Amino acid sequence: NRSCQLSSLPLQILLHVNGIYYIFYFLATLVMIVYKSQAFSYPDDFLAPDLALLFMMALLEVPRLYFGSKGNLTEEEAPLGLSLVLTLGSALLSVYFLVWQTYVLRADVILNALLLLTYGLESVLKVTAIAAFVS
Protein backbone atom coordinates (compact mmCIF):
# COMPACT_ATOMS: atom_id res chain seq x y z
CA ASN A 1 0.00 0.00 0.00
CA ARG A 2 1.56 3.30 -1.10
CA SER A 3 1.54 6.14 1.37
CA CYS A 4 2.48 8.85 -1.14
CA GLN A 5 1.02 10.03 -4.40
CA LEU A 6 3.40 9.57 -7.33
CA SER A 7 1.34 11.10 -10.14
CA SER A 8 2.62 14.41 -11.46
CA LEU A 9 0.43 17.51 -11.08
CA PRO A 10 2.59 19.58 -13.49
CA LEU A 11 2.25 16.80 -16.09
CA GLN A 12 -1.53 16.64 -15.62
CA ILE A 13 -1.82 20.43 -16.00
CA LEU A 14 0.40 20.41 -19.09
CA LEU A 15 -1.64 17.58 -20.69
CA HIS A 16 -4.82 19.60 -20.10
CA VAL A 17 -3.30 22.83 -21.48
CA ASN A 18 -1.87 20.91 -24.43
CA GLY A 19 -5.32 19.48 -25.23
CA ILE A 20 -6.79 22.98 -25.36
CA TYR A 21 -3.81 24.37 -27.29
CA TYR A 22 -3.98 21.54 -29.82
CA ILE A 23 -7.58 22.42 -30.72
CA PHE A 24 -6.40 25.98 -31.43
CA TYR A 25 -3.33 24.66 -33.29
CA PHE A 26 -5.42 22.32 -35.47
CA LEU A 27 -7.98 24.98 -36.40
CA ALA A 28 -5.30 27.64 -37.06
CA THR A 29 -3.24 25.26 -39.20
CA LEU A 30 -6.33 24.15 -41.13
CA VAL A 31 -7.31 27.78 -41.80
CA MET A 32 -3.74 28.58 -42.90
CA ILE A 33 -3.64 25.61 -45.30
CA VAL A 34 -6.93 26.79 -46.83
CA TYR A 35 -5.55 30.35 -47.00
CA LYS A 36 -2.30 29.18 -48.62
CA SER A 37 -4.23 27.11 -51.16
CA GLN A 38 -6.14 30.26 -52.19
CA ALA A 39 -3.37 32.90 -51.92
CA PHE A 40 -0.46 30.94 -53.42
CA SER A 41 -0.10 28.58 -56.36
CA TYR A 42 -0.46 25.52 -54.13
CA PRO A 43 0.29 22.39 -56.18
CA ASP A 44 -2.81 20.16 -56.15
CA ASP A 45 -0.79 17.03 -55.39
CA PHE A 46 0.67 18.72 -52.24
CA LEU A 47 -2.60 20.00 -50.74
CA ALA A 48 -4.07 16.55 -49.97
CA PRO A 49 -0.94 15.20 -48.19
CA ASP A 50 -0.65 18.36 -46.04
CA LEU A 51 -4.31 18.03 -45.03
CA ALA A 52 -4.00 14.26 -44.49
CA LEU A 53 -0.99 14.73 -42.21
CA LEU A 54 -2.83 17.39 -40.19
CA PHE A 55 -5.81 15.03 -39.69
CA MET A 56 -3.44 12.13 -38.89
CA MET A 57 -1.80 14.32 -36.26
CA ALA A 58 -5.24 15.10 -34.76
CA LEU A 59 -6.02 11.36 -34.64
CA LEU A 60 -2.71 10.74 -32.83
CA GLU A 61 -3.36 13.55 -30.37
CA VAL A 62 -6.51 11.99 -28.86
CA PRO A 63 -4.94 8.70 -27.65
CA ARG A 64 -1.69 10.54 -26.82
CA LEU A 65 -3.46 12.81 -24.34
CA TYR A 66 -5.78 10.03 -23.10
CA PHE A 67 -2.99 7.56 -22.32
CA GLY A 68 -0.81 10.30 -20.86
CA SER A 69 -3.54 11.41 -18.49
CA LYS A 70 -4.67 7.86 -17.66
CA GLY A 71 -1.12 6.65 -17.03
CA ASN A 72 -0.33 9.63 -14.82
CA LEU A 73 -3.53 9.45 -12.76
CA THR A 74 -3.43 5.67 -12.28
CA GLU A 75 0.36 5.78 -11.75
CA GLU A 76 0.92 3.11 -14.44
CA GLU A 77 4.03 3.27 -16.60
CA ALA A 78 2.61 1.35 -19.63
CA PRO A 79 -0.02 3.93 -20.73
CA LEU A 80 2.42 6.74 -19.96
CA GLY A 81 5.10 5.01 -22.06
CA LEU A 82 2.62 4.56 -24.91
CA SER A 83 1.75 8.26 -24.68
CA LEU A 84 5.47 9.06 -24.84
CA VAL A 85 5.83 7.03 -28.06
CA LEU A 86 2.77 8.79 -29.54
CA THR A 87 4.31 12.13 -28.53
CA LEU A 88 7.34 11.28 -30.69
CA GLY A 89 5.01 10.68 -33.66
CA SER A 90 3.19 13.96 -33.03
CA ALA A 91 6.50 15.80 -32.67
CA LEU A 92 7.68 14.43 -36.03
CA LEU A 93 4.47 15.63 -37.67
CA SER A 94 4.92 19.03 -36.01
CA VAL A 95 8.47 19.19 -37.45
CA TYR A 96 6.93 18.43 -40.86
CA PHE A 97 4.61 21.44 -40.52
CA LEU A 98 7.52 23.54 -39.22
CA VAL A 99 10.02 22.67 -41.95
CA TRP A 100 8.73 20.51 -44.82
CA GLN A 101 5.15 21.51 -45.65
CA THR A 102 4.61 23.19 -49.00
CA TYR A 103 4.49 26.77 -47.66
CA VAL A 104 5.69 27.73 -44.19
CA LEU A 105 4.42 31.05 -42.85
CA ARG A 106 5.75 32.88 -39.77
CA ALA A 107 2.54 31.84 -37.98
CA ASP A 108 3.37 28.18 -38.77
CA VAL A 109 6.80 28.64 -37.20
CA ILE A 110 5.35 30.18 -34.03
CA LEU A 111 2.53 27.61 -33.66
CA ASN A 112 4.84 24.62 -34.23
CA ALA A 113 7.69 25.94 -32.09
CA LEU A 114 5.25 26.37 -29.19
CA LEU A 115 3.79 22.91 -29.78
CA LEU A 116 7.27 21.33 -29.90
CA LEU A 117 8.24 23.16 -26.71
CA THR A 118 5.20 21.74 -24.88
CA TYR A 119 5.88 18.26 -26.31
CA GLY A 120 9.46 18.44 -25.06
CA LEU A 121 8.46 19.61 -21.58
CA GLU A 122 5.69 16.99 -21.45
CA SER A 123 8.16 14.25 -22.47
CA VAL A 124 10.58 15.20 -19.68
CA LEU A 125 7.73 15.12 -17.16
CA LYS A 126 6.52 11.76 -18.51
CA VAL A 127 9.98 10.19 -18.20
CA THR A 128 10.26 11.60 -14.67
CA ALA A 129 6.83 10.22 -13.74
CA ILE A 130 7.62 6.79 -15.24
CA ALA A 131 10.86 6.72 -13.22
CA ALA A 132 8.90 7.53 -10.06
CA PHE A 133 6.30 4.82 -10.77
CA VAL A 134 8.93 2.15 -11.47
CA SER A 135 11.01 2.84 -8.34
N, C-alpha and C positions, 0 to 999 in steps of 0.2 A: 504494500500500500504506500503510495507516494505521499509525502507530506508537503511537497512544494509543487507549484505550478510551473511547468516547463515551456508552455506555449509562449510565443513572442507577441506582445502587444504591438510593438512597432511594425512587425511583419503584417499583422492583421489590419492595422490602420493603412499601411501602404498597399495591401491587396485591395482594400475597399476604395481608396483614392485612385488606384490604377484602373479599377473597373469603371469608375466614373470618367476618368480621363480618356480611357480607350473609346468610350462612346463618342466623346467629342473628337478624338483623333480620327476615328472611322468616318464620321460624317464630314469633317473638314477635308480629309483626303479624298473622299468620294466627290465632294463638290469641286475640289481642285482638279481632279481628273476630268470631270465633265467640262469645267472651265477651259482646261488645256486642250481638250478635244475640239472646242469651239474656237478658241483664240489662236491656236497654232495649227500648223499642218501636221496633225497627229496621224502617223501611219496607221491605217485600219488594222493591220496585223499586229500592232503593238498595243492597241486599246484594250482588246479582250484579255490578253495576259495580265496587264496591269490591274484590271478590274478583278480578274479571277484570283490573283495573288492577294488583293485586299480582302476579298470575301473569305479566302482560305485562312488568312490571318485572323479574321473575326471568328471563324469556326474553331481555331486553335485557342483563342483567348478565353472562351467559355470554360472548357475543361481545365485550362491552365489556372484560372482564378478559383474554380471550384475545388480542384485537388489541393491547391495551395492553402486555401482557407480550411478545408476539411482536415488536411494533414496537420496543420498548425493547431487547430482547436482540439483535435482528438489526440494530439501528441504522438502521431504515427509517422515514421520516417518514409514508408513506401509511397503514400499519396504526395507527400512533400517532395520526394525525389522525382516522381513522375511530373509534378508541376515544374520542377527545375529543368527537366529535359524539354518540356513543352516551351518553357521560357527561352531556351536556346533556339528553338525553331522560330518563335515569334521575333526574337532578336535578329535572326538572319533575314527574315522578311522585312523587318524595319530597316536593316542595312540596305536591302534592295531598294526600298523607297527613298532612302537617303542618298544613295550613290548611283544605282543602275537603272532606275525607271526612265522612261523615254524623255520626260522633261522634269527637271528638279528646280522648283522655285525656292526662294528664301524661306517661305512659310513651311515648305516640306522639310527643309534643313532644321528649322526650329522645332517643329512638331516631332520629328524623328529623333533629334538629339535629346529632347526631354523624355521621350518614351524609352530610349536606350539607357538614359541615366536612371530612370526608375527601375528598369529591368535589372540593371547592374546592382543597384542598392538592394532590390528584392532578392536577388540571387545570393548576395552576401548574407542577408538575414536568414534565408532558407538553409544555407549550408550551416550557419551558426545554430539554428534551431534543430536541424538533423543531428548535429554533433551533441547537442544537449539531450536529445531524446535517446540517442544510442548509449550515452555514458550512464 
